[in-house]
Amino acid sequence: MKDRFSIKKYFFSVLCCLLVVACAHAQEFRFTTTVSSNTVAQDEPFQIQFMLENGVNVTSFNPPSFKDFEVLQGPSQMQGQSIFNGRRSEYIALTYVLQPRHVGSFTIAGAQARVNGNVVKSNPVLIEVRKGSTQAQSPQAMQPATPQHRGQQGGEDLPEGVLKKGEDVTEKLRKNIFLKVEVDKKDLYEGDQLTATYKLYTRLPTNSSVTKVPAFKGFSAKDIELPNPPQATEERVNGIPFKVFTIRKTLLFPLQSGTLELDPVEVDNQVRLVKLVSGKRNTRSKDPFEDFFNDPAFKDPFFDDFFNRPEVEYQDVPYKIQSAAISINVKPLPLDSRPGSYNGAVGHFNMSATVDKNKLSTDDALTLKVTISGQGNVNLLNSPKVETPSGFEKYDPKMTDDIEKNSNPLSGSRTFEYVLMPREAGTHTIPAVEFSYFDPVANSYKTLRSEPFVINISQGKHTREDKHDFGAGKNDLIKPDGSILTWTRTHGWFITSVWFYILLLLPLLIAAGVIWYKRRKDYNTTNAALLKHRYANKVALKRLELAARYLKEGKDKSFYEETSRAVWGYLSHKLKIPFADLSKQLVQEKLAARQINGSNASDLFELISNCEVALYAPAHDNNKMQGTYAQAVNIISNLEDALKN
């Protein structure tokens, strides 16, 4: 008897497993109509949604007549994929917000759609309209009734991640996830600093990825480093608490006047909602096999787990959002009061000018150091004009920066070192150095001036050559010596000399050299590209060795950081740019100077942007990481070939 029940037990276990798998893979087409509430007041808005699930080739959609209702909003369309208990389905949903015009019972007919050439209809719905209250609700303030979970104590409200009965998914996402751009000013002068902060506000569990970052056309931009991964803070919007993630914070300096626009940022979200399924466990009482499964032989943990799952279903909803574009009014700097020494500085600055020596000889060099420090567009400062007397030869200045990390407003200093070579002995005076900047707070120009420098120059050991005089009588030729020279000649056999054997072997050496040269040339012609590519790949793989290790270990954050560091380090080495001065603009100028444009440059900046995007909002994707690694190797290899040629 026990064996018979064991056979039944395993037979029905296998049968149930097959049924579960079949249901999970079934793609059932459904066209349904749902409303937020079947009983509403006359002045109460409600939502009606028509959803097509797993429809193939949807070519048309016709909503029903809303003759007894006023359409307040809609239609708003949403499409995507949903997952319920492991079952994936694709859907298209159209939502309207309606308000009744009369009291009574009304039937809203189903909508019509053409799916794969066939006309299909959704189910009709019945709406009971009662007499309205004195205060009407706006569609934005409408809150559906909050269902209670049987496991809760005291009837507390469910969290925002729970999709309530009749609640519109689109409206829920719109209210609980959005992007916001904060700027500290919208009206400023050309060259003045503007701080833009891009934030993601959410009350729902979501996996977010930044898909488009602003380009900041017309601005010079400097990003402030943010924690990675981003750290959430809490802010209240209209009294409601939100988790806030700062996506990007940038210091912007407008390069031109007029109306400039800050491009929006786009974020893809995968929002997981919890859907309550009422009475799910009670369905077992209607099962004709319930008594059979209550047999003591079927008291198996498999059946306990299968029939006692929580009364929830999960719905993953894709939701793409973008921030609003911000218009910035940039005013031109005043022209009438602009001093002659002004060269584009905006902010508040100090200046110091020093010389390393006051006494020197014509064999030595003099260094004039001008340091400009303060707050403002330090990264855009140009060298001040330095006037030198005729007794000096001046060279282009060397520029060094010391900018405070993550300072806001941007603070730091820029130093210019001028090398001056004296050409004449005597006492010379270097005029005072002038530097002018525009102060946006005072709305006026300010001029800073150093003291003049008196330099005493003595004559050095090396005197400057006088110009040759080629005048009359200065270019006579020297008469040749007419004396007879004594010649001595020794006799010997040529065949016994070394030159005889050298000349004898010379044709063979020439022939061997020609053959070697031809073979070398042919080899280089046929294998030069292969050798260059091989060595280029060796350089790339060496630089990306640590990134490859992180790729194997699945450490996405470390992988993108190391890939970005390897690419920037390669550019710094090859283009001879100090690592602290690296920027996309400077790299683009260096590549253009070497006539490297086209796909090489575009692929390089695309790779850098992809790494930056992945660091802002990391999402583990091994295939994407492998593609990024292959792209990095290919780009460095191509640049290695291009820079060698």
C-alpha positions in Angstrom: 0.0 0.0 0.0 2.8 2.4 0.9 4.5 1.6 -2.4 1.3 2.4 -4.3 1.1 5.8 -2.6 4.7 6.5 -3.3 4.2 5.8 -7.1 1.1 8.2 -7.1 3.1 10.8 -5.2 6.0 10.9 -7.7 3.6 10.6 -10.7 1.7 13.7 -9.6 4.9 15.5 -8.7 6.2 15.1 -12.3 2.7 16.1 -13.7 2.6 19.3 -11.6 6.2 20.2 -12.7 5.2 19.8 -16.4 2.1 21.9 -15.9 4.2 24.7 -14.2 6.8 24.7 -17.1 4.1 24.7 -19.7 2.3 27.6 -18.1 5.6 29.5 -17.7 6.3 29.3 -21.4 2.8 29.9 -22.7 2.4 33.2 -24.6 -1.3 33.8 -24.1 -2.9 36.8 -25.9 -5.2 38.9 -23.8 -7.1 42.2 -24.5 -8.6 43.6 -21.3 -10.2 46.7 -19.9 -9.6 47.7 -16.3 -10.8 50.7 -14.3 -9.4 52.2 -11.1 -12.9 51.9 -9.4 -16.3 50.6 -10.6 -18.1 53.0 -8.2 -17.2 56.7 -8.4 -18.8 60.0 -7.5 -20.0 62.4 -10.2 -17.2 64.8 -9.6 -14.5 62.1 -9.0 -12.0 61.3 -11.8 -11.1 57.7 -12.5 -8.7 55.8 -14.8 -9.6 53.3 -17.5 -6.9 51.3 -19.2 -6.9 49.1 -22.3 -4.1 46.5 -22.3 -3.0 44.3 -25.2 -0.7 41.4 -23.9 1.4 39.3 -26.3 -0.2 40.9 -29.4 1.5 40.3 -32.7 1.5 43.0 -35.5 -0.9 45.5 -33.9 -1.9 47.9 -36.7 -4.8 49.9 -35.3 -6.6 50.7 -32.0 -10.1 52.3 -31.7 -11.3 53.4 -28.2 -15.0 53.2 -27.3 -17.3 56.1 -27.1 -17.1 58.1 -23.8 -20.3 60.0 -24.4 -21.4 60.0 -20.8 -18.0 61.0 -19.5 -15.5 63.8 -19.9 -12.0 62.9 -21.0 -9.6 64.8 -18.7 -6.4 63.2 -19.9 -5.2 60.7 -22.4 -4.5 58.7 -24.1 -1.2 58.0 -22.5 0.6 55.0 -24.0 3.0 52.6 -22.2 4.6 49.5 -23.6 7.2 47.0 -22.4 7.7 43.6 -20.8 6.4 42.3 -17.5 7.3 39.2 -15.5 4.8 37.5 -13.3 6.1 34.5 -11.3 8.7 33.8 -14.0 6.3 34.2 -16.9 7.3 37.0 -19.4 4.8 38.8 -21.5 4.9 41.9 -23.8 2.2 44.5 -23.4 0.9 47.8 -24.9 -1.4 49.8 -22.6 -3.4 53.0 -23.3 -4.8 54.9 -20.3 -7.5 57.7 -20.1 -8.6 59.8 -17.1 -12.4 60.2 -17.2 -15.0 62.1 -15.1 -18.7 61.3 -15.1 -21.2 63.8 -16.4 -24.4 62.2 -14.9 -25.5 60.1 -12.0 -26.5 56.5 -12.8 -25.2 53.2 -14.2 -23.2 53.3 -17.4 -21.5 50.6 -19.4 -18.3 51.5 -21.3 -18.0 49.2 -24.3 -14.7 47.5 -25.0 -12.1 48.9 -27.3 -11.3 47.4 -30.8 -7.9 46.6 -32.2 -6.5 44.9 -35.2 -4.0 42.2 -34.3 -2.2 40.2 -36.9 -5.0 41.1 -39.4 -7.9 40.1 -37.0 -10.2 42.5 -35.2 -10.3 41.8 -31.5 -12.4 43.5 -28.7 -11.7 44.0 -25.0 -14.3 43.4 -22.3 -16.9 46.1 -21.4 -17.0 47.5 -17.8 -19.8 48.8 -15.7 -19.5 52.1 -13.8 -21.8 53.1 -11.0 -21.9 56.9 -10.6 -23.3 58.3 -7.4 -24.0 61.9 -6.3 -20.7 63.8 -6.0 -19.2 65.5 -3.0 -18.6 69.2 -2.6 -14.8 69.1 -3.4 -13.6 67.6 -6.6 -10.3 65.9 -7.0 -7.9 66.7 -9.7 -6.4 63.8 -11.8 -3.0 64.4 -10.3 -4.2 64.3 -6.7 -6.4 61.2 -7.2 -5.4 58.4 -4.9 -7.0 55.0 -5.3 -8.1 53.1 -2.2 -5.2 51.4 -0.5 -5.7 47.7 0.0 -4.6 46.1 3.2 -2.3 43.0 3.4 -3.7 40.4 5.7 -0.3 40.0 7.3 -0.1 43.7 8.4 -0.9 44.8 11.9 -3.1 47.8 12.6 -4.0 48.4 8.9 -0.8 50.3 8.0 -0.4 51.6 4.4 1.6 49.5 2.0 4.9 50.9 0.7 5.1 52.6 -2.6 6.6 49.5 -4.2 3.3 47.7 -4.0 1.0 48.1 -7.0 -2.4 48.7 -5.5 -5.7 47.5 -6.9 -6.8 49.6 -9.9 -3.7 51.8 -9.7 -2.3 53.1 -13.0 1.3 51.9 -13.5 2.2 54.9 -15.7 0.9 57.5 -13.2 2.6 55.6 -10.3 5.9 55.7 -12.0 5.5 59.4 -13.0 4.8 60.4 -9.4 7.5 58.4 -7.8 10.5 58.5 -10.2 11.7 61.7 -11.9 14.9 63.6 -12.8 15.6 67.2 -11.7 18.3 69.7 -12.7 19.4 72.3 -10.2 21.3 75.4 -11.3 22.6 78.0 -8.9 21.9 80.8 -11.4 20.1 81.2 -14.8 21.3 84.8 -15.6 25.1 85.4 -15.6 28.0 87.0 -17.4 30.1 85.4 -20.1 32.9 83.4 -18.3 31.1 83.4 -14.9 30.7 80.1 -13.1 27.4 78.1 -13.2 26.9 75.0 -11.1 24.5 72.3 -12.6 23.5 69.3 -10.5 21.6 66.4 -12.0 19.5 64.4 -9.5 17.4 61.2 -9.6 14.4 61.2 -7.2 12.8 57.8 -6.5 10.4 56.1 -4.0 10.4 52.8 -5.8 13.0 50.0 -6.0 14.8 50.5 -9.3 17.9 49.5 -11.2 18.9 52.7 -13.1 21.4 53.3 -15.9 22.4 56.7 -17.4 22.0 56.3 -21.2 22.7 59.9 -22.3 24.8 62.6 -20.6 24.6 66.3 -21.5 27.1 67.7 -24.0 27.2 71.3 -22.5 27.6 73.0 -25.9 28.9 76.6 -25.5 30.4 75.9 -22.1 33.7 74.9 -20.6 32.9 72.1 -18.1 34.7 70.7 -15.1 33.0 67.7 -13.3 33.1 67.4 -9.5 34.0 63.8 -8.5 31.1 62.0 -6.9 31.1 58.8 -4.7 31.0 55.6 -6.7 28.6 53.9 -6.3 26.3 57.0 -5.7 25.2 57.5 -2.1 21.5 58.2 -1.5 20.3 61.2 0.5 16.7 62.1 1.5 14.8 65.1 0.4 11.1 66.1 0.8 9.1 67.1 -2.3 5.7 68.6 -1.4 6.1 67.0 2.1 6.8 63.5 0.6 10.2 61.9 1.3 12.3 60.8 -1.7 15.6 59.0 -2.0 17.9 61.3 -4.1 20.9 60.1 -6.1 23.2 62.8 -7.6 24.1 61.7 -11.1 26.4 64.5 -12.1 27.6 67.8 -10.7 29.4 70.1 -13.1 31.0 73.5 -13.0 30.2 75.4 -16.2 31.7 78.5 -17.7 29.9 80.0 -20.7 32.2 80.7 -23.6 29.8 83.0 -25.5 26.9 85.3 -24.8 23.3 84.7 -25.7 20.7 82.0 -24.7 22.4 78.7 -24.1 20.7 75.4 -23.3 21.7 72.7 -20.9 20.9 69.4 -22.6 18.8 66.9 -20.7 20.1 63.7 -19.2 18.4 60.4 -19.9 18.1 57.4 -17.5 16.7 53.9 -18.2 15.0 52.4 -15.1 13.9 48.8 -14.4 11.3 49.2 -11.7 10.2 46.2 -9.7 6.6 46.5 -8.4 4.9 44.0 -6.1 1.4 43.0 -7.0 -0.9 41.6 -4.4 -3.0 38.6 -5.4 -6.1 38.4 -3.1 -7.4 35.0 -2.1 -4.7 33.0 -3.8 -4.5 30.4 -1.1 -8.3 30.0 -0.9 -8.4 28.7 -4.4 -7.3 25.3 -3.1 -10.6 24.7 -1.5 -12.2 24.6 -5.0 -9.7 22.1 -6.3 -11.3 18.7 -6.9 -8.0 17.0 -6.1 -7.6 18.7 -2.7 -8.9 15.6 -0.8 -6.6 13.4 -2.8 -3.5 15.5 -2.1 -4.4 15.6 1.6 -3.6 11.9 1.8 -0.8 11.4 4.4 1.4 9.9 1.7 1.6 13.4 0.0 2.9 15.3 3.0 6.0 16.3 1.1 8.0 19.6 1.3 7.7 20.0 -2.5 3.9 20.4 -2.2 4.2 22.6 0.9 6.5 25.0 -1.1 4.4 24.9 -4.2 1.0 25.6 -2.7 2.1 28.0 0.1 3.9 30.7 -1.9 3.4 34.3 -0.7 0.3 36.1 -2.1 2.4 38.5 -4.3 3.6 38.7 -7.9 6.5 40.7 -9.2 6.2 43.0 -12.2 9.4 44.5 -13.8 8.5 47.6 -15.7 10.9 49.5 -17.9 10.6 53.2 -17.5 12.7 55.7 -19.4 12.9 59.3 -18.2 14.8 62.5 -19.0 15.3 65.8 -17.3 14.0 69.1 -18.6 16.3 71.3 -20.7 17.4 74.4 -18.9 17.8 77.8 -20.7 20.6 80.0 -19.5 20.8 83.7 -20.3 24.5 84.7 -20.8 25.2 88.4 -20.8 28.2 89.9 -22.7 30.9 91.6 -20.7 30.8 95.5 -20.8 32.9 96.9 -23.6 33.0 100.6 -22.7 35.0 100.1 -19.5 37.2 97.2 -20.6 40.9 97.8 -19.8 43.6 97.1 -22.4 45.2 94.4 -20.2 41.9 92.3 -19.9 42.2 88.8 -21.5 39.1 86.9 -20.3 39.4 86.4 -16.5 36.1 86.4 -14.6 35.8 86.0 -10.8 37.9 87.4 -8.0 41.7 87.1 -8.2 45.1 88.1 -6.7 48.4 88.4 -8.6 52.0 88.2 -7.6 55.0 88.8 -9.9 58.6 88.1 -9.0 62.0 87.7 -10.6 64.6 85.1 -9.5 67.5 87.6 -9.7 68.2 91.3 -10.0 71.8 91.0 -11.0 73.2 88.8 -13.8 75.5 88.8 -16.8 74.8 88.4 -20.5 75.7 84.7 -20.1 72.8 84.1 -17.7 69.0 83.9 -18.0 66.3 85.6 -16.0 63.0 84.0 -14.9 59.9 86.2 -14.4 57.2 84.3 -12.5 53.6 85.6 -12.5 51.1 83.7 -10.3 47.3 84.4 -10.5 45.1 82.9 -7.8 41.6 83.1 -6.6 38.1 82.0 -7.4 36.6 81.9 -10.9 37.5 80.5 -14.3 41.1 79.6 -13.2 41.2 76.8 -15.8 40.6 79.4 -18.6 43.1 82.0 -17.6 45.4 83.4 -20.4 48.9 84.6 -19.8 49.2 88.3 -19.0 51.0 90.5 -21.4 54.6 91.1 -20.3 56.5 94.1 -21.8 60.3 93.8 -22.0 62.9 96.4 -22.9 64.9 96.0 -26.1 67.9 94.6 -24.2 66.0 91.3 -23.5 64.9 88.4 -25.6 61.6 86.8 -24.4 60.4 83.2 -24.8 56.9 81.8 -24.5 55.8 81.2 -20.9 55.6 77.9 -19.2 52.2 77.3 -17.5 51.5 75.2 -14.4 48.2 74.8 -12.5 47.3 74.2 -8.9 43.5 73.8 -8.8 41.8 72.7 -5.6 40.1 69.3 -6.1 36.3 69.4 -6.0 36.2 73.1 -5.0 33.0 75.0 -5.6 33.3 77.7 -6.7 36.4 76.7 -8.7 39.5 77.8 -6.8 43.2 77.6 -7.3 46.1 79.3 -9.1 47.8 79.3 -12.5 51.5 80.3 -12.7 53.3 81.6 -15.8 57.1 81.5 -16.0 58.8 83.8 -18.6 62.4 83.2 -19.5 64.3 86.4 -20.4 67.7 86.4 -22.0 69.7 89.7 -21.7 71.5 90.8 -24.8 73.2 94.0 -23.6 75.0 95.0 -20.5 73.7 97.9 -18.4 70.8 98.8 -16.1 67.4 97.8 -17.6 63.9 98.2 -16.2 61.1 95.6 -16.8 57.8 97.5 -16.8 55.1 96.5 -14.2 53.0 93.5 -15.1 49.3 94.2 -15.4 46.4 91.8 -15.0 42.7 92.7 -15.3 39.6 90.6 -14.5 35.9 91.2 -14.4 34.2 90.9 -11.0 30.6 89.8 -11.5 29.7 90.6 -7.9 30.9 94.2 -8.2 29.8 94.3 -11.9 33.0 96.0 -12.8 36.6 95.4 -14.1 39.5 95.3 -11.6 43.1 95.8 -12.5 46.1 94.4 -10.6 49.6 95.8 -11.1 53.0 94.7 -9.8 56.1 96.9 -9.2 58.6 97.4 -12.0 61.8 95.4 -11.9 65.2 97.1 -12.1 67.8 94.6 -13.5 71.6 95.2 -13.5 73.3 93.3 -16.3 77.1 92.9 -16.5 79.1 91.8 -19.5 79.7 88.1 -19.7 82.6 86.1 -20.9 81.1 85.4 -24.3 81.0 88.5 -26.4 78.6 88.9 -29.2 80.3 88.7 -32.6 80.3 91.9 -34.6 78.9 91.9 -38.0 81.3 91.1 -40.8 82.3 94.1 -42.9 82.2 93.3 -46.6 82.9 96.8 -47.8 85.5 98.1 -50.3 89.0 97.0 -49.5 87.8 94.5 -46.9 87.5 91.4 -49.1 90.9 91.2 -50.9 92.2 87.7 -51.6 95.5 86.6 -50.0 98.3 86.1 -52.6 99.3 82.5 -53.1 102.7 81.3 -52.0 104.9 81.0 -55.1 107.6 78.7 -53.5 108.2 75.2 -55.0 107.0 72.3 -52.9 109.1 69.2 -52.4 107.5 65.9 -53.5 108.8 62.5 -52.4 107.7 59.3 -54.3 108.2 55.7 -53.1 107.9 52.7 -55.4 106.0 49.4 -54.6 103.9 46.6 -56.2 100.2 47.3 -56.2 99.3 43.6 -56.1 100.9 43.4 -52.7 99.0 46.3 -51.2 95.8 46.0 -49.1 93.8 48.2 -51.6 94.2 45.5 -54.3 92.3 42.9 -52.3 89.7 45.4 -51.1 89.0 46.4 -54.7 88.9 42.7 -55.6 86.3 41.9 -53.0 84.3 45.1 -53.5 82.0 43.8 -56.3 81.1 40.7 -54.2 80.3 42.9 -51.2 78.2 45.3 -53.3 76.3 42.3 -54.8 75.7 40.8 -51.3 74.5 44.2 -50.0 72.1 44.6 -52.9 70.6 41.2 -52.4 70.3 41.8 -48.6 68.7 45.2 -49.2 66.2 43.8 -51.7 65.2 40.9 -49.4 64.9 43.3 -46.4 62.7 45.6 -48.4 60.4 42.8 -49.6 60.1 41.5 -46.0 59.2 44.9 -44.7 56.7 45.5 -47.5 54.9 42.2 -46.8 55.1 42.1 -43.0 55.3 45.7 -41.9 51.6 46.0 -41.2 51.5 42.6 -39.4 54.5 43.6 -37.2 53.1 47.0 -36.4 49.7 45.4 -35.4 51.4 42.7 -33.3 53.5 45.2 -31.3 50.4 47.6 -31.0 48.4 44.7 -29.6 51.2 44.0 -27.2 51.2 47.5 -25.9 47.4 47.5 -25.6 47.3 44.2 -23.8 50.1 45.2 -21.4 48.2 48.4 -20.5 44.9 46.5 -20.1 46.3 43.5 -18.2 44.8 44.6 -14.9 41.4 45.4 -16.6 41.3 41.8 -18.0 41.8 40.4 -14.6 38.9 42.4 -13.2 36.8 41.2 -16.2 37.4 37.6 -15.3 36.6 38.3 -11.7 33.3 40.1 -12.6 34.3 43.3 -10.8 32.5 45.8 -13.1 33.3 49.0 -11.3 37.0 48.1 -11.0 37.0 47.0 -14.7 35.7 50.3 -16.0 37.9 52.3 -13.8 41.0 50.4 -14.9 40.0 50.5 -18.6 39.5 54.3 -18.4 42.8 54.7 -16.5 44.6 52.6 -19.1 43.2 54.6 -22.1 44.0 58.0 -20.4 47.4 56.8 -19.4 48.1 55.6 -23.0 47.0 59.0 -24.4 49.2 60.9 -21.8 52.2 58.8 -22.8 51.8 58.9 -26.5 50.7 62.5 -26.9 53.1 63.8 -24.2 50.4 65.4 -22.2 50.8 65.6 -18.4 48.2 63.4 -16.7 46.8 66.4 -14.7 46.2 68.4 -17.9 44.4 65.6 -19.8 41.0 66.5 -21.2 38.9 65.5 -24.2 39.4 68.8 -25.9 43.2 68.7 -25.6 43.4 65.1 -26.8 41.2 66.0 -29.8 43.5 68.9 -30.6 46.6 66.8 -30.4 45.1 64.1 -32.6 44.0 66.6 -35.1 47.5 68.1 -35.2 48.8 64.7 -36.1 46.0 64.3 -38.7 44.3 61.5 -36.8 40.6 62.0 -37.3 37.7 59.9 -38.5 36.7 56.6 -36.9 39.8 56.4 -34.7 39.0 59.6 -32.8 35.3 59.0 -32.7 35.7 55.4 -31.4 38.1 56.6 -28.8 35.7 59.3 -27.4 32.8 56.8 -27.6 34.8 54.3 -25.5 35.7 57.0 -22.9 32.0 58.1 -22.7 30.8 54.5 -22.3 33.2 54.0 -19.4 32.0 57.3 -17.8 28.4 56.2 -18.1 29.1 52.8 -16.6 30.9 54.4 -13.6 27.9 56.8 -13.0 25.4 54.0 -12.9 27.0 50.6 -12.8 25.0 47.6 -13.9 26.7 44.2 -14.1 26.7 43.0 -17.7 29.5 40.6 -18.6 28.8 40.7 -22.3 29.0 44.5 -22.3 32.2 44.4 -20.3 33.8 41.9 -22.8 32.7 44.2 -25.7 34.3 47.2 -23.9 37.5 45.3 -23.4 37.8 44.2 -27.1 36.9 47.8 -28.1 39.7 49.2 -25.9 42.3 46.8 -27.3 41.3 47.6 -30.9 41.3 51.4 -30.3 44.7 51.4 -28.7 46.1 49.1 -31.5 44.7 51.4 -34.2 46.1 54.5 -32.5 49.5 52.8 -32.0 49.6 52.1 -35.8 48.5 55.7 -36.6 50.9 57.4 -34.3 53.9 55.3 -35.6 53.2 56.2 -39.2 
